Amino acid sequence: MLKISTHTFKHGIHPPEHKNDTNGLPIRQFPFAPVIILPVVQHIGAPSKIIIREGQEVERGQLLAKADGYVSVPLHSPVSGTVRKIQNVPTISGKMVPGIYLEPYPASGQEVMEGVPIDADTATKEEILQAIQNAGIVGLGGAAFPTHVKLKVPDDKRCEVLLINGIECEPYLTTDHRVMLEQADDIFMGIRYLLKATGAKRVIIGIEANKQDAANHLVKSIPGDLPIAIRVVPVKYPQGSEKMLITSVLDREVPSGGLPIDVNVVVVNVATTAEIGRLLPHGRGIQERVVTITGPAIKKKGNYLIPIGTPLRYVLQHVGMNEPISEVYMGGPMMGVAVSNLDISIVKGTSGILAFGNKEVIRTHKIYPCIKCGACVEACPISLNPSRLGILARFDAFDEMVNQYNLMDCFECGSCSYVCPSNIPLVQYFRLSKSLVRKRNAQTQTDAK
Amino acid sequence: MLSKTLNISTSPHIRSGTSTSVIMKNVVFALIPIAAYAVYAFGLGALFVLATAVISCVATEHVLCKLSGKESTISDWSAVITGLLLGLTLPPIFPLWMTFLGGIVAIALGKFAFGGLGYNVFNPALVGRAVLQAAFPVAITTWSEVFSDHRFSAISSSVLTLPFYEPVVDGNSGATPLSAFKFDQVSVSISDLAFGLTSGSTGETSAIVIIIGGIYLIVRKMMNWRIPISILGSVYALSGILYLIDNQLYPSPNFMLFSGGLMLGAFFMASDMVGSPITSCGVIIYGVFIGVVVVVIRIWGGLPEGVMYAILLGNALSPQIDKLIKPRVYGTSKSNSKL
């Protein structure tokens, strides 16, 4: 047993974990849906540019859309099949974006195309970063930010520690847990590439204490030549956030408005690391990902390896339901997004699908006035005053929120809303306020020009 | 099972489950033994005063909500708390019409004028009591004997005084321990104070019952323990120093702690979340401030008791404390936070 470290970040919450339903279930391959729908926006940054045409036959692993610029990634075909049509498809945000409809060959063996392999020992830093972009890799923890951009250490900065994020602090989700148990070799291979790409001297894998088995398994299989330490930290939400993890493990604070590299750290999600270790030696692109499908309404709960682009409706039909579903979330229950339309697809950033029936969803949350109980102040991991911010938001006092109460530091973890006894939708207020402030700032900038 | 429309909501999709009305209900639960003990100690008069205060507060809240065209907020239980607290600060032989008036003032002026629950600056019950004290200085300092033999068979005529008439003071009025000490230099034993064997307001009798109620709320995480601890601690420390200087002139710290409305005020009125600062550090400043003011008023002021004014002053100070005491935000340097 690895010792659980005692150092942690300030505040935070302990929601019920609900991980036992799926954390013992091995990753299973999901079947191919009769139609695969791939939106070109699956990452933060410029949409991928489609390079195939309707009616074209494509192979599994073939490039369908290329990266459009630096902050962008390409898109690969998750199946061998035919491009049925190219037209707008719905996404979880409600926005329609260009997308590709693929019809898999029913009886095909679905072999994957090999690309140009990249050798971790001989490749240069730039070659590895380029290969990571070419593989279409984004943060698989949910953020979907292009990984090669995140790994690029600016010339005036230095990366000392590569921090591998195996925290998975969202309740219900167990994908990273299973990946650590089942894909240790891929993770270590990925770390070889990441060490080279960042120039880091040492590696720390951060794991929460509810995944001791994964930590023990990884410790046993660390290759002798890699400078890896495994740190088990106490369970607390939102420890999976980069800033909180850095504080828990290294006792450093990322400056307000800054990035982990400002304290000489680069953080990479553990599933993303495994994906890099699996894809780069074959020069392949990302075609599938592990998704936890769970929630009280799901019959066959589990961790599934699902082809990117599989329609959500097909996924739910395949796993079956115990009861009529009332709400479906993509991601965890704390930061995940409620789905309004089952015709959206599994995308690169989908870490979980949760389905709740009518019984489990309480929709009669009566909103009371703020009684200044201070529960939110005790929960906020970055020591904001959500109570005060919430009152200011109702009066549109954005300047005061930003200048005196550090609104822009909020990363929307939802801890304040979770604990609020008055059920005030605090984090929603902050989301709206932040986007209004950003819009206003952009407006003033264009006006200035 | 997939054809039905989906509901959407914003994250987080799970909640801790505590609600404001549950917190308020638990405060009522914690106050009920105190009220029950008050009735046991003072008899029918206390029962009528407490019932009238609660009815008056709840009715005022309901009527004002309806008049302003809003949904009635009596279901959040906060008006019941205000009523109970107001009743507990009044003498057990206080005229009912004055009690009723106090309830109206507490809710209308103490709470509604500021915008309702959560927006009030002062503890509404204390606003009600402060107005009553200014309007009826004699009636509010006329006490009855505790554990009198006929407390359940007879009722003081002052309780049933007709509206707008002055109450007739019965001959049985007893002095409170604090006024006895202040004006006659007579001290009362701590055990009498702890078990409520002394005269006083309905709620300032048994310190033990109050502490049990307070501990219940603290254990259930519905009260910030720092508030009662910092108030009681600072009262004890300051009066202890004075007692060491001159134990003839100044009362013992134990007497200070257990007499008057300090226990009730520290556990149930100063700890009102709305009127107290929001940060842990701010709350301690607030508590110490209240404790110091209590000692200053009791020892050097003209009044025997000062808990009410101390808490009202603390309430007035807490928005300023919140403005000044801000925890350092993650990733900012100390100099950036406006201390």
Interface residues (C-beta under 8 A of the other chain):
Chain A: F9 K10 I13 P15 P16 P171 K243 T247 E253 V254 P255 S256 G257 G258 R313 L316 Q317 M321 E323 P324 I325 S326 E327 V328 Y329 P333 M334 M335 G336 V337 A338 V339 S340 N341 L342 L354 F356 V361 I362 R363 H365 K366 Y368 P369 C370 I371 K372 C373 G374 A375 V377 E378 P381 I382 S383 L384 N385 S387 R388 Q404 N406 D409 G414 S417 Y418 V419 C420 P421 S422 N423 P425 V427 Q428 R431
Chain B: M1 L2 K4 L6 N7 I8 S9 T10 S11 P12 H13 I14 R15 S16 T18 S19 T20 S21 V22 I23 D76 G116 L117 G118 Y119 N224 M273 V274 S276 I278 T279 S280 V283 D322 K326 P327 R328 V329 Y330 G331 T332 N336 K338
